[in-house]
Amino acid sequence: MRQSPARALPIFAWIAVDMVLWGFLTRYLNAISSAGFDFVPTLLGAVLLWDFFIRVMQGVALTFLEDVWSRNFLNIFATPLSISEYVGGLVLSTIATSSVGLIVMLVLATSLFGLSFFAYGLMLVPFLLVLFLFGIALGILSSAMVLRFGPASEWLVWPIPALISPFVGVLYPISTLPEWMQGISYVLPPSYVFEGMRTIVLGGSVSARALLCGGCLAVVFILIAGWLFAHVYHYAVRSGLIARYSAETLS
């Protein structure tokens, strides 16, 4: 990434576009709203947290896909590297890239649009932690999908955040959803984050029990995703699938 601006630029570019777009939208809503409600911490804050989650998930998936695209995946596992060490490397590299992205988002949101994170208080830390853990889980799960079905299945990875976003209430309360969608929301950790964020903005207090439930669910997702990745890897090794990757067809 240091030697390739084309790879480093997306870490900043899309984040900046999102922050500017939603920042001006919240300014417009504040200008036309007669209720005096401040949309900045509600909408712009939610978008920032959601973008952070997406960057974490895609950071894991992209790091894995880089090895697949460069035909280097098989070479890596010809070394004594263990599967847990490889997955740990995915997580560590994601921490680096997502941290840079988070700093950029914070600078833009606070300096240009006046988003104050003091409004969230110390609860911002567990919010970010839950989203980070769930993003890691979905990133590992996405990598397992590509490992099992081949590089052509990467198109299944990119829509995942968009598919779950209606269920987690990024921009609206979970109570607005139909009952069957609410049932799905309660098993998705981000739901507890965005509900808690709105509660704080409206002057309420976050339920520690609910937030702990979201954190525990995120850990469970990580354990399931890690087990699934290891299971798929061992299957790919036994079946020879790992040596038959094709970028044009599903294996």
Contacts in CASP RR format, 6 or more apart in sequence:
PFRMAT RR
TARGET T0000
AUTHOR 0000-0000-0000
METHOD contacts of the structure
MODEL  1
MRQSPARALPIFAWIAVDMVLWGFLTRYLNAISSAGFDFVPTLLGAVLLW
DFFIRVMQGVALTFLEDVWSRNFLNIFATPLSISEYVGGLVLSTIATSSV
GLIVMLVLATSLFGLSFFAYGLMLVPFLLVLFLFGIALGILSSAMVLRFG
PASEWLVWPIPALISPFVGVLYPISTLPEWMQGISYVLPPSYVFEGMRTI
VLGGSVSARALLCGGCLAVVFILIAGWLFAHVYHYAVRSGLIARYSAETL
S
1 7 0 8 1.000
1 8 0 8 1.000
2 8 0 8 1.000
11 55 0 8 1.000
11 97 0 8 1.000
11 100 0 8 1.000
11 101 0 8 1.000
11 104 0 8 1.000
12 100 0 8 1.000
12 101 0 8 1.000
12 104 0 8 1.000
15 51 0 8 1.000
15 55 0 8 1.000
15 101 0 8 1.000
15 104 0 8 1.000
15 105 0 8 1.000
15 108 0 8 1.000
16 104 0 8 1.000
16 108 0 8 1.000
18 47 0 8 1.000
18 51 0 8 1.000
19 44 0 8 1.000
19 47 0 8 1.000
19 48 0 8 1.000
19 51 0 8 1.000
19 105 0 8 1.000
19 108 0 8 1.000
19 109 0 8 1.000
19 112 0 8 1.000
19 113 0 8 1.000
20 108 0 8 1.000
20 112 0 8 1.000
22 43 0 8 1.000
22 44 0 8 1.000
22 47 0 8 1.000
23 40 0 8 1.000
23 44 0 8 1.000
23 109 0 8 1.000
23 112 0 8 1.000
23 113 0 8 1.000
25 43 0 8 1.000
26 39 0 8 1.000
26 40 0 8 1.000
26 43 0 8 1.000
26 44 0 8 1.000
26 113 0 8 1.000
27 40 0 8 1.000
27 113 0 8 1.000
29 39 0 8 1.000
29 43 0 8 1.000
30 36 0 8 1.000
30 37 0 8 1.000
30 38 0 8 1.000
30 39 0 8 1.000
30 40 0 8 1.000
33 39 0 8 1.000
40 113 0 8 1.000
40 114 0 8 1.000
40 115 0 8 1.000
41 115 0 8 1.000
41 116 0 8 1.000
41 119 0 8 1.000
41 120 0 8 1.000
41 201 0 8 1.000
42 197 0 8 1.000
42 198 0 8 1.000
42 201 0 8 1.000
43 171 0 8 1.000
44 109 0 8 1.000
44 113 0 8 1.000
44 115 0 8 1.000
45 109 0 8 1.000
45 115 0 8 1.000
45 197 0 8 1.000
46 170 0 8 1.000
46 171 0 8 1.000
46 194 0 8 1.000
46 197 0 8 1.000
47 170 0 8 1.000
47 171 0 8 1.000
48 105 0 8 1.000
48 106 0 8 1.000
48 109 0 8 1.000
48 115 0 8 1.000
49 127 0 8 1.000
49 128 0 8 1.000
49 131 0 8 1.000
49 193 0 8 1.000
49 194 0 8 1.000
49 197 0 8 1.000
50 161 0 8 1.000
50 165 0 8 1.000
50 170 0 8 1.000
50 190 0 8 1.000
51 105 0 8 1.000
52 98 0 8 1.000
52 101 0 8 1.000
52 102 0 8 1.000
52 105 0 8 1.000
52 128 0 8 1.000
52 131 0 8 1.000
52 132 0 8 1.000
53 131 0 8 1.000
53 132 0 8 1.000
53 134 0 8 1.000
53 135 0 8 1.000
53 161 0 8 1.000
53 190 0 8 1.000
54 161 0 8 1.000
55 97 0 8 1.000
55 98 0 8 1.000
55 101 0 8 1.000
55 102 0 8 1.000
56 94 0 8 1.000
56 98 0 8 1.000
56 131 0 8 1.000
56 132 0 8 1.000
56 135 0 8 1.000
56 136 0 8 1.000
56 139 0 8 1.000
57 135 0 8 1.000
57 136 0 8 1.000
57 138 0 8 1.000
57 139 0 8 1.000
57 142 0 8 1.000
57 160 0 8 1.000
57 161 0 8 1.000
58 139 0 8 1.000
58 158 0 8 1.000
59 93 0 8 1.000
59 94 0 8 1.000
59 97 0 8 1.000
59 98 0 8 1.000
59 139 0 8 1.000
60 90 0 8 1.000
60 91 0 8 1.000
60 94 0 8 1.000
60 135 0 8 1.000
60 136 0 8 1.000
60 138 0 8 1.000
60 139 0 8 1.000
60 140 0 8 1.000
60 142 0 8 1.000
60 143 0 8 1.000
61 139 0 8 1.000
61 142 0 8 1.000
61 143 0 8 1.000
61 146 0 8 1.000
61 157 0 8 1.000
63 89 0 8 1.000
63 90 0 8 1.000
63 93 0 8 1.000
63 94 0 8 1.000
64 90 0 8 1.000
64 139 0 8 1.000
64 142 0 8 1.000
64 143 0 8 1.000
64 146 0 8 1.000
64 147 0 8 1.000
65 143 0 8 1.000
65 146 0 8 1.000
65 151 0 8 1.000
65 154 0 8 1.000
66 72 0 8 1.000
67 73 0 8 1.000
67 76 0 8 1.000
68 146 0 8 1.000
68 150 0 8 1.000
68 151 0 8 1.000
68 245 0 8 1.000
69 151 0 8 1.000
71 245 0 8 1.000
73 242 0 8 1.000
73 245 0 8 1.000
74 242 0 8 1.000
74 243 0 8 1.000
76 86 0 8 1.000
77 86 0 8 1.000
77 237 0 8 1.000
77 242 0 8 1.000
83 229 0 8 1.000
83 230 0 8 1.000
83 233 0 8 1.000
84 230 0 8 1.000
87 140 0 8 1.000
87 226 0 8 1.000
87 229 0 8 1.000
90 139 0 8 1.000
90 140 0 8 1.000
90 143 0 8 1.000
91 136 0 8 1.000
94 136 0 8 1.000
98 132 0 8 1.000
102 128 0 8 1.000
106 117 0 8 1.000
109 115 0 8 1.000
110 116 0 8 1.000
110 117 0 8 1.000
117 124 0 8 1.000
119 200 0 8 1.000
119 201 0 8 1.000
120 127 0 8 1.000
120 197 0 8 1.000
120 200 0 8 1.000
121 200 0 8 1.000
123 196 0 8 1.000
123 197 0 8 1.000
123 200 0 8 1.000
123 206 0 8 1.000
123 211 0 8 1.000
126 211 0 8 1.000
126 215 0 8 1.000
127 193 0 8 1.000
127 196 0 8 1.000
127 197 0 8 1.000
129 215 0 8 1.000
130 189 0 8 1.000
130 190 0 8 1.000
130 192 0 8 1.000
130 193 0 8 1.000
130 211 0 8 1.000
130 214 0 8 1.000
130 215 0 8 1.000
130 218 0 8 1.000
131 189 0 8 1.000
131 190 0 8 1.000
131 193 0 8 1.000
133 189 0 8 1.000
133 215 0 8 1.000
133 218 0 8 1.000
133 219 0 8 1.000
133 221 0 8 1.000
133 222 0 8 1.000
134 188 0 8 1.000
134 189 0 8 1.000
134 190 0 8 1.000
134 217 0 8 1.000
134 218 0 8 1.000
134 221 0 8 1.000
136 222 0 8 1.000
136 225 0 8 1.000
137 218 0 8 1.000
137 221 0 8 1.000
137 222 0 8 1.000
137 224 0 8 1.000
137 225 0 8 1.000
138 160 0 8 1.000
138 161 0 8 1.000
138 221 0 8 1.000
138 225 0 8 1.000
139 157 0 8 1.000
139 225 0 8 1.000
140 222 0 8 1.000
140 225 0 8 1.000
140 226 0 8 1.000
140 228 0 8 1.000
140 229 0 8 1.000
141 221 0 8 1.000
141 224 0 8 1.000
141 225 0 8 1.000
141 228 0 8 1.000
141 229 0 8 1.000
142 156 0 8 1.000
142 157 0 8 1.000
142 160 0 8 1.000
143 229 0 8 1.000
144 225 0 8 1.000
144 226 0 8 1.000
144 228 0 8 1.000
144 229 0 8 1.000
144 232 0 8 1.000
145 153 0 8 1.000
145 156 0 8 1.000
145 157 0 8 1.000
146 153 0 8 1.000
146 154 0 8 1.000
146 157 0 8 1.000
147 229 0 8 1.000
147 232 0 8 1.000
147 233 0 8 1.000
147 236 0 8 1.000
147 242 0 8 1.000
148 232 0 8 1.000
148 235 0 8 1.000
148 236 0 8 1.000
148 241 0 8 1.000
149 156 0 8 1.000
149 250 0 8 1.000
149 251 0 8 1.000
150 245 0 8 1.000
150 246 0 8 1.000
150 250 0 8 1.000
150 251 0 8 1.000
151 245 0 8 1.000
151 246 0 8 1.000
151 247 0 8 1.000
152 246 0 8 1.000
152 247 0 8 1.000
152 248 0 8 1.000
152 249 0 8 1.000
152 250 0 8 1.000
153 250 0 8 1.000
164 188 0 8 1.000
164 190 0 8 1.000
166 177 0 8 1.000
166 181 0 8 1.000
167 177 0 8 1.000
167 181 0 8 1.000
167 184 0 8 1.000
167 185 0 8 1.000
167 188 0 8 1.000
167 191 0 8 1.000
168 185 0 8 1.000
168 188 0 8 1.000
168 190 0 8 1.000
168 191 0 8 1.000
168 194 0 8 1.000
169 177 0 8 1.000
169 185 0 8 1.000
169 190 0 8 1.000
169 191 0 8 1.000
169 194 0 8 1.000
169 195 0 8 1.000
170 190 0 8 1.000
170 194 0 8 1.000
173 195 0 8 1.000
173 198 0 8 1.000
174 182 0 8 1.000
174 185 0 8 1.000
174 191 0 8 1.000
174 195 0 8 1.000
175 182 0 8 1.000
177 185 0 8 1.000
185 191 0 8 1.000
187 217 0 8 1.000
188 217 0 8 1.000
189 214 0 8 1.000
189 215 0 8 1.000
189 217 0 8 1.000
189 218 0 8 1.000
189 221 0 8 1.000
191 214 0 8 1.000
192 210 0 8 1.000
192 211 0 8 1.000
192 213 0 8 1.000
192 214 0 8 1.000
192 215 0 8 1.000
192 217 0 8 1.000
193 211 0 8 1.000
193 214 0 8 1.000
195 210 0 8 1.000
196 206 0 8 1.000
196 207 0 8 1.000
196 210 0 8 1.000
196 211 0 8 1.000
199 205 0 8 1.000
199 206 0 8 1.000
200 206 0 8 1.000
233 242 0 8 1.000
235 241 0 8 1.000
236 242 0 8 1.000
241 251 0 8 1.000
244 251 0 8 1.000
245 251 0 8 1.000
END
